[in-house]
Amino acid sequence: MVEEISVNSTLDIQNETCPMTFVRVRLALDRMPPGTVLEVLLRGEEPRRNVPRTAEEQGHTILAMTDEAGGIMRLLLRRGG
């Protein structure tokens, strides 16, 4: 059985390009209290590689990465700190 993860905020960056994809994610995470969960909707190979890697480098935890319809990736991040 898969545990349901409670999402505190959602950020849709499907139409953004790198490096703005992680800038938007970082700003959103910075506004959230530690331990809360940000859902990120993104599209494209570069954001799919860079956003999760950079989030981990910044001390956040990847809870889930799932592929959705239409080439969208759904990323769940727990804010570190």
RAQUI-V415288 format. One line per field, one symbol per residue. phi: phi as a letter, one per 20 degrees, with the letter a starting at -180 (. if undefined). psi: psi as a letter, one per 40 degrees, with the letter a starting at -180 (. if undefined). burial: I if it has 24 or more other C-alpha atoms within 12 Angstrom, else O. A space follows every 50 residues. Layout:
# RAQUI-V415288
phi=???
psi=???
burial=???
This chain:
# RAQUI-V415288
phi=.effdeeebccddfeedfefgfgfffffffedfgneddeddcboffffee fffffffenedeeaccedfmmeddddcefeo
psi=hhhhhhhdihhhfdeiiiedddddddddddeiiieihhhhhiiidddddd dddddddeeihhdihihiieehhhhhhhha.
burial=OOOOOOOOIOIOIIOOOOOOIIOIIIOIIIOOOOOIIIIIIIIOOOIIOI IIOIIOOOOIIIIIOOOOOOOOIIIIIIIIO
